[in-house]
Amino acid sequence: MHEVGLMQTALELAFDRARDAGASRIHQMTLRVGALSGVVPDALRMAFIAATPGTVADGATLVVDEVAVRCRCEECGREFWPDDIVYCCSKCGAINSNIEEGRELELTSLEVS
């Protein structure tokens, strides 16, 4: 389960940002997780629960914003959200590989004190 390693890295980043802000406690941490990131959100949540006791994030809340795959058609320029593994434009039917969103794994916000 690589989510444990990913969560440890995310927490290290959060701890650094909290320290830079002069904070001693993290209350909430928000991550954006793309559908194509290879990360299982539930496993990430479990890793957070396992990794935070005894840290400045002990008792904190993890918010996971799951991001769907969003494409832009290379033929007609329309933005669309595919509902299959073959990314066909919902307007013109062209098969696309221009993925604009859905691969991210990023720390987007922290609530600290």
Backbone as CSV, one residue per row, in Angstrom:
resi,resn,N_x,N_y,N_z,CA_x,CA_y,CA_z,C_x,C_y,C_z
1,MET,0.854,-1.179,0.000,0.000,0.000,0.000,0.895,1.236,0.000
2,HIS,1.094,1.829,-1.170,1.975,2.991,-1.282,1.363,4.255,-0.699
3,GLU,0.089,4.218,-0.353,-0.558,5.384,0.245,0.072,5.764,1.582
4,VAL,0.630,4.792,2.305,1.295,5.095,3.580,2.498,6.008,3.324
5,GLY,3.309,5.658,2.354,4.464,6.489,2.008,4.049,7.856,1.497
6,LEU,3.004,7.887,0.686,2.508,9.161,0.177,1.997,10.038,1.314
7,MET,1.283,9.422,2.266,0.765,10.191,3.387,1.896,10.701,4.268
8,GLN,2.917,9.893,4.478,4.060,10.353,5.277,4.715,11.570,4.615
9,THR,4.840,11.542,3.313,5.414,12.672,2.584,4.507,13.897,2.684
10,ALA,3.203,13.706,2.522,2.249,14.816,2.636,2.268,15.411,4.039
11,LEU,2.355,14.559,5.044,2.403,15.050,6.422,3.697,15.812,6.693
12,GLU,4.818,15.335,6.179,6.078,16.067,6.346,5.966,17.461,5.742
13,LEU,5.356,17.558,4.571,5.140,18.850,3.936,4.225,19.725,4.801
14,ALA,3.153,19.124,5.311,2.220,19.862,6.172,2.913,20.336,7.450
15,PHE,3.734,19.477,8.044,4.454,19.861,9.261,5.398,21.034,8.975
16,ASP,6.079,20.988,7.838,6.977,22.088,7.460,6.208,23.393,7.284
17,ARG,5.062,23.321,6.593,4.250,24.523,6.357,3.690,25.072,7.671
18,ALA,3.266,24.185,8.554,2.747,24.613,9.854,3.859,25.292,10.660
19,ARG,5.041,24.701,10.652,6.188,25.275,11.374,6.546,26.640,10.782
20,ASP,6.536,26.752,9.447,6.837,28.028,8.782,5.834,29.107,9.177
21,ALA,4.597,28.692,9.446,3.541,29.638,9.832,3.544,29.920,11.339
22,GLY,4.446,29.277,12.069,4.501,29.472,13.518,3.407,28.727,14.259
23,ALA,2.819,27.742,13.611,1.716,26.984,14.214,2.256,25.758,14.949
24,SER,1.513,25.345,15.957,1.907,24.154,16.710,0.873,23.039,16.582
25,ARG,-0.183,23.304,15.820,-1.255,22.314,15.690,-1.863,22.388,14.298
26,ILE,-2.093,21.218,13.708,-2.834,21.124,12.441,-4.217,20.597,12.775
27,HIS,-5.245,21.342,12.359,-6.628,20.946,12.635,-7.270,20.236,11.450
28,GLN,-6.909,20.681,10.263,-7.468,20.067,9.055,-6.458,20.143,7.929
29,MET,-6.438,19.102,7.133,-5.544,19.005,5.985,-6.392,18.588,4.792
30,THR,-6.254,19.296,3.684,-7.036,18.979,2.497,-6.106,18.565,1.364
31,LEU,-6.420,17.420,0.768,-5.670,16.903,-0.372,-6.603,16.772,-1.571
32,ARG,-6.109,17.113,-2.743,-6.824,16.840,-4.004,-6.228,15.583,-4.592
33,VAL,-7.084,14.626,-4.908,-6.633,13.333,-5.422,-7.351,13.049,-6.739
34,GLY,-6.600,12.998,-7.807,-7.159,12.729,-9.124,-7.479,11.263,-9.323
35,ALA,-8.500,11.011,-10.115,-8.936,9.639,-10.394,-7.841,8.808,-11.067
36,LEU,-6.908,9.465,-11.771,-5.823,8.761,-12.455,-4.504,8.820,-11.685
37,SER,-4.534,9.282,-10.447,-3.304,9.441,-9.668,-2.725,8.114,-9.188
38,GLY,-3.526,7.065,-9.223,-3.072,5.779,-8.712,-3.210,5.664,-7.208
39,VAL,-3.882,6.628,-6.599,-4.060,6.656,-5.150,-5.493,6.282,-4.821
40,VAL,-5.646,5.396,-3.838,-6.970,4.989,-3.375,-7.333,5.883,-2.186
41,PRO,-8.333,6.760,-2.339,-8.668,7.700,-1.269,-8.924,7.048,0.095
42,ASP,-9.614,5.925,0.133,-9.864,5.268,1.418,-8.578,4.781,2.064
43,ALA,-7.647,4.294,1.268,-6.355,3.860,1.801,-5.565,5.062,2.311
44,LEU,-5.703,6.196,1.633,-5.052,7.424,2.078,-5.620,7.865,3.426
45,ARG,-6.927,7.758,3.571,-7.564,8.110,4.850,-7.073,7.207,5.979
46,MET,-6.964,5.924,5.698,-6.472,4.978,6.708,-5.014,5.285,7.072
47,ALA,-4.217,5.629,6.086,-2.823,5.978,6.343,-2.729,7.229,7.210
48,PHE,-3.611,8.191,6.989,-3.654,9.411,7.791,-3.965,9.079,9.253
49,ILE,-4.961,8.229,9.460,-5.335,7.822,10.816,-4.163,7.133,11.512
50,ALA,-3.438,6.304,10.774,-2.317,5.561,11.354,-1.094,6.440,11.605
51,ALA,-0.892,7.476,10.788,0.351,8.258,10.849,0.294,9.484,11.757
52,THR,-0.891,9.930,12.167,-0.974,11.203,12.891,-0.882,11.134,14.415
53,PRO,-1.184,10.012,15.078,-1.086,10.019,16.546,0.312,10.422,17.027
54,GLY,0.312,11.302,18.025,1.570,11.763,18.591,2.253,12.858,17.802
55,THR,1.603,13.363,16.750,2.173,14.444,15.931,1.339,15.704,16.120
56,VAL,1.749,16.789,15.488,0.975,18.034,15.561,-0.356,17.907,14.815
57,ALA,-0.534,16.818,14.083,-1.788,16.564,13.367,-2.675,15.551,14.102
58,ASP,-2.286,15.182,15.320,-3.078,14.223,16.099,-4.483,14.795,16.312
59,GLY,-5.491,14.053,15.912,-6.883,14.500,16.041,-7.366,15.372,14.900
60,ALA,-6.501,15.627,13.941,-6.884,16.471,12.799,-7.834,15.731,11.869
61,THR,-8.465,16.496,11.019,-9.371,15.962,10.009,-8.677,15.983,8.653
62,LEU,-8.839,14.903,7.907,-8.348,14.860,6.534,-9.535,14.998,5.603
63,VAL,-9.457,15.978,4.719,-10.465,16.151,3.676,-9.815,15.733,2.365
64,VAL,-10.450,14.814,1.665,-9.945,14.353,0.368,-10.925,14.820,-0.704
65,ASP,-10.467,15.741,-1.544,-11.266,16.193,-2.687,-10.903,15.304,-3.866
66,GLU,-11.840,14.462,-4.260,-11.600,13.547,-5.378,-11.900,14.274,-6.683
67,VAL,-10.939,14.225,-7.603,-11.032,14.960,-8.859,-11.250,13.984,-10.003
68,ALA,-12.338,14.198,-10.720,-12.663,13.359,-11.875,-11.742,13.700,-13.045
69,VAL,-11.666,12.796,-13.989,-10.891,13.030,-15.210,-11.640,14.051,-16.063
70,ARG,-10.904,15.088,-16.463,-11.473,16.111,-17.344,-10.566,16.221,-18.563
71,CYS,-11.171,16.166,-19.728,-10.418,16.221,-20.988,-10.860,17.427,-21.808
72,ARG,-10.034,17.774,-22.777,-10.406,18.771,-23.781,-10.204,18.097,-25.127
73,CYS,-11.243,18.108,-25.923,-11.196,17.444,-27.218,-10.175,18.105,-28.132
74,GLU,-9.329,17.292,-28.725,-8.299,17.774,-29.637,-8.894,18.175,-30.988
75,GLU,-10.094,17.694,-31.282,-10.735,18.003,-32.574,-11.612,19.253,-32.502
76,CYS,-12.548,19.278,-31.540,-13.519,20.386,-31.501,-13.285,21.362,-30.346
77,GLY,-12.377,21.026,-29.427,-12.053,21.932,-28.333,-12.988,21.880,-27.138
78,ARG,-13.984,21.030,-27.188,-14.956,20.951,-26.089,-14.338,20.269,-24.868
79,GLU,-14.682,20.783,-23.704,-14.287,20.166,-22.443,-15.315,19.078,-22.112
80,PHE,-14.802,17.901,-21.651,-15.738,16.838,-21.304,-15.152,15.946,-20.216
81,TRP,-16.035,15.245,-19.534,-15.676,14.325,-18.470,-16.032,12.919,-18.927
82,PRO,-15.030,12.117,-19.294,-15.314,10.786,-19.837,-15.904,9.859,-18.782
83,ASP,-16.760,8.973,-19.234,-17.355,8.007,-18.305,-16.942,6.579,-18.651
84,ASP,-15.850,6.469,-19.421,-15.325,5.164,-19.811,-13.806,5.276,-19.906
85,ILE,-13.133,4.159,-20.070,-11.673,4.192,-20.179,-11.207,4.681,-21.547
86,VAL,-12.099,4.712,-22.522,-11.808,5.313,-23.819,-12.398,6.717,-23.776
87,TYR,-11.545,7.718,-23.938,-11.973,9.106,-23.773,-12.513,9.667,-25.073
88,CYS,-13.810,9.448,-25.292,-14.486,9.944,-26.491,-15.209,11.244,-26.179
89,CYS,-15.028,12.220,-27.019,-15.691,13.508,-26.858,-17.201,13.324,-26.912
90,SER,-17.886,13.944,-25.970,-19.341,13.826,-25.918,-20.028,14.648,-27.000
91,LYS,-19.294,15.531,-27.674,-19.887,16.342,-28.737,-19.628,15.748,-30.119
92,CYS,-18.335,15.495,-30.438,-18.015,15.059,-31.802,-17.627,13.586,-31.899
93,GLY,-17.410,12.924,-30.760,-17.093,11.505,-30.761,-15.630,11.159,-30.989
94,ALA,-14.783,12.168,-31.139,-13.353,11.915,-31.368,-12.725,11.286,-30.127
95,ILE,-11.803,10.359,-30.362,-11.058,9.751,-29.263,-9.917,10.698,-28.909
96,ASN,-9.742,10.939,-27.602,-8.793,11.935,-27.128,-7.823,11.382,-26.097
97,SER,-6.706,12.068,-25.963,-5.763,11.756,-24.897,-5.327,13.021,-24.178
98,ASN,-6.010,14.123,-24.431,-5.671,15.407,-23.833,-6.349,15.542,-22.462
99,ILE,-5.685,15.020,-21.443,-6.234,15.038,-20.086,-5.792,16.322,-19.407
100,GLU,-6.753,17.116,-18.945,-6.442,18.380,-18.292,-6.491,18.283,-16.774
101,GLU,-7.231,17.324,-16.258,-7.361,17.181,-14.811,-7.647,15.726,-14.488
102,GLY,-7.162,15.277,-13.329,-7.432,13.914,-12.908,-6.196,13.136,-12.500
103,ARG,-5.024,13.756,-12.658,-3.776,13.084,-12.279,-3.179,13.631,-10.987
104,GLU,-3.771,14.686,-10.431,-3.163,15.380,-9.325,-3.181,14.623,-8.000
105,LEU,-2.191,14.942,-7.214,-2.123,14.557,-5.813,-1.426,15.729,-5.153
106,GLU,-2.221,16.600,-4.515,-1.632,17.819,-3.983,-2.262,18.238,-2.662
107,LEU,-1.431,18.820,-1.828,-1.873,19.410,-0.576,-2.400,20.787,-0.921
108,THR,-3.705,21.002,-0.693,-4.298,22.268,-1.109,-4.542,23.229,0.034
109,SER,-4.744,22.710,1.250,-4.928,23.644,2.354,-4.660,22.980,3.701
110,LEU,-4.332,23.849,4.648,-4.130,23.436,6.041,-4.844,24.433,6.933
111,GLU,-5.490,23.936,7.964,-6.013,24.796,9.028,-5.141,24.525,10.238
112,VAL,-4.481,25.572,10.710,-3.517,25.435,11.792,-3.757,26.487,12.872
113,SER,-3.152,26.239,14.026,-3.155,27.263,15.076,-1.849,27.160,15.851
